């Protein structure tokens, strides 16, 4: 009898470890990536497909949607979605149905502009897509997320290290991080997290700064890594929080040490 009890005590942790590892698999999971047709979002979609997930990518540009779906191949699916339209977001999730994970990376080029030169219309347009789009996506997605599901938002290092001319973006990214923590509490046991990228080499910078390559080279030289990050490196962080069922309410920085310099 004593030998049996000892054997069970030794075997039980192994059983629990195996269960934990099984729960971290994305094979067969349905993942919706809003903003998944370019940049970090597309890299997330590629890695999710490689991990065996069924992926739905969405953005406002039909040509990018079609191109992304073609590049990802089966079983990926592309849908057009304007995240500035709340009714369209509601209809989108009605069509998607039940799924496992939501990733929100949508957003146009960054608005880097002095406060005195920023018009209310410009500010509202950026806020509409980067904050309200995320908020409404969570609202309409949450009832359709299966057990073990999650929501992952995107913020940015400007939330903690703002630069001159980035008041609007810093405010939005900081708001997204606060929203994530609140929803992690409200929606539990659904998990809610944020990835906080630093400067990542993507096409986002093409419309944000006059000389993207010079900007990226300069920004990278000031980091502890001595270079900016890649979309693939950032995407790996998203997959980590999707797969790890013990991570929630967390903001994970992928910034090359930007917070320390």
N, C-alpha and C positions, 0 to 999 in steps of 0.2 A: 504493500500500500504506500509506504513511504517513498519507494522508488518511483511509483506511478506519479505521485504528487510532484516529486522533484523533476521528473521528465516533462510534466505539463507546465511547470513554472519556467523551465528553460525554453520550451517550444512556443509558448504564448507570445513572447516578444517578437520572435521571428514571424509568426502569423500576422501580427499587427504591422510589422515593417512591410511585409509583402502587400498587405491591403493598402497601406499608404502609397507604395510605389505604383500599384495599379490605378489608384485614384488620380495620379499625376499624368496619366496618358491622355493625349488629345485625339487619339485614334477614334474616328467615328463621331466626334463632337461637331456640332454645327456652330460656326463662329461668324458673326456679322461684324464687318469692319467698315465703319462709316469714315470715308476719307481713304479708302483702301486701294485707290487706283494710281497713287503716285507716292514718292518719298517713303517716309517711314511706314505709312499705312500699307503700301504695296509690299514692302519688305516683310511686314508682319504676315500678310496674306501668303507670300511665298513660303515662309517658314512653317506656317500653319498647315498648308497643303502638304509640304514635305513630311510633317509630323502625322499625317493621316486624317486631318480634319476636313470637313465639308465647309467651304468658305463662301460667304456672300459679301461682295465688295460693292460699295455705293459711293457715288459722288454726283455733283451737279452737272458734269459734262459728259454727255452721252458718248462722244468719241473716245474719251479716256476710259469710260466704263467698258465699252466694247473691246478696246485694245487690251485692257488689264485682264478681262475675262479670257481673252484668246491666249495671252501669255501664260496665264495660270493653268489653263487647260481644265479638263474634267477632274473632279466634279464641281469646280468653282463656278459661281454664278455672279453676274453683274447686274446692278439695278441703278437707274438714275434717281437721285434724291437731292432736293434743294433743302438744306437744313435751316434755311431762313424761313421756311414755310411750315408752321406748326401742324397744319392740317395734313400736309404731305408726309410729315414724320409719322403721324398717327396712322395714316393709310399704309405707309411702308411696313410698319411692324404688324399690322393686321394681315398683310399679304405674306410676310415672312413666316408667321406662326410661331410655334414653340422652337426654342433654340437654347444653346448652352452658354455662350459667352458673347458679350458686346465689347467691341473696341472702338473708341471714338478718337480719331486723329484729324478730323476735318478742320479746315481753316484756310483762308486765302493767305496771300503773302502778308508778312508782318507789316503793321503800320508803325514806322519809325519816324516820328514827327514831333516837334515841340508842341507843348500843350496849347500855347497861344495860337498856333497855326492849325490845330486840329478842329475841324468843323463838327458840330453835333451829329450831322448826318453820317460823316465818316466813322465817328466813334460808335454810333448805334449799329451801323452795318457790320463792323468787326465784332462787336459784342453779340449781335444776333447769331452769328455763325459759331463763334468760339465758345460762348457761354450758354446762351439760350438753346442753341442747337443741342449741346451736350445735355443740358437739363431736361429738355423735352424727350430726347432719345432715351434717357434713363427712365423717365416717367412712363413712356409707352412700352419700353422693353421689359421692365421689371416683372409685370404680370405674366410674361411669356417665357421667362427664363426657367429652365428646368432645375430640379434639385442639384446642388453643387455648382450652380451657375455663378457668373461674375460679370462685373462691369469694370472696364479699365479706361480711364480718361487720360488725356495728355495735357501737361502744363508746360513748364520750361524754367530754365535757370533764372530768368528775369524775375520770377516770383520772389527770389531771395537776394538776387544781385542785379537790381535794375540799373540801366544806363540812362543817360540823358536822352530824352525823346521817346522813351519806352513806357511812359506812365500808363497808357491805356493797356498795353500788352501785359505789363507787370500786374496791373489790377485784375485783369481777366484770369491770368494764370494763378494768381494767389486765390482768387475766388473759386476756381476749379478745385484747388487742393482742399479748401475748406468745405466745399460741396461734397467732395468725395468722402471726407471723414464723417460728415453728418449722415450721408446715405449709408455708409458702412454700418452705422448704428441703427438707422431706421429700417433698412432692408434685410438685416441679418436674419437667417444665416447666409443669404446671398452675399457674395463678397464684392467690395468696391475698392479699387486702388487707383493710383495715379503714377504714370511714368513722367519724370521730369528731365527731359533731354536738355543737354547743353547745345553747343553749336554742332550740328550734324550736317554733313555734306549731302544736300538734296537740292532739288530744283526750287524749293521754297525761297531761296535767297535770290533767285533770278529777278524777282519783282520787288525785292525788299531793299537791296543796296545797289549802288551804281556799278560797282565792279566786284561781282561775287567771288571770283577767284582770288583777287587781292585781299578781300575781306576774310575769306576762309584761311588763307595763308597767315595773315596777321593775327587772327583770332587763335589759330592753332599754336603759334609760336609763344603765346602767353600762358598756355595751359601746362599743367604738370606732365601731360602726355606728349607735349610738343607737337600736337596735331589735333585736328578736329575729328569727331567720330564719324563712322559710316552708318548708313541706314540699317545695314545688317546687324551691327553691334547694338543699335537702339532696339531693333525688333526683337532681339534675343531677350531683352528685359521684359517686353510685353508677354512673350511666351512663358517666361518664368512665372509671372503672377497669374497668368491664366491657368497654368498646370498645377501650381502648388496650392492645394486646398487649405493650407494653414496661414495664408497671407491675406490680410484684409485691413482696410483703414490705413494703408501704407503709401507713402510717396517715395518712390525709388528713383534716385538721381543717377543719370547716365551722362556725365558732364565733363569727363576728363580732368576732374579736380577743380573745375571752375569756381566752386564755392570757397575754395581755399586760397585763391590768388586774387 
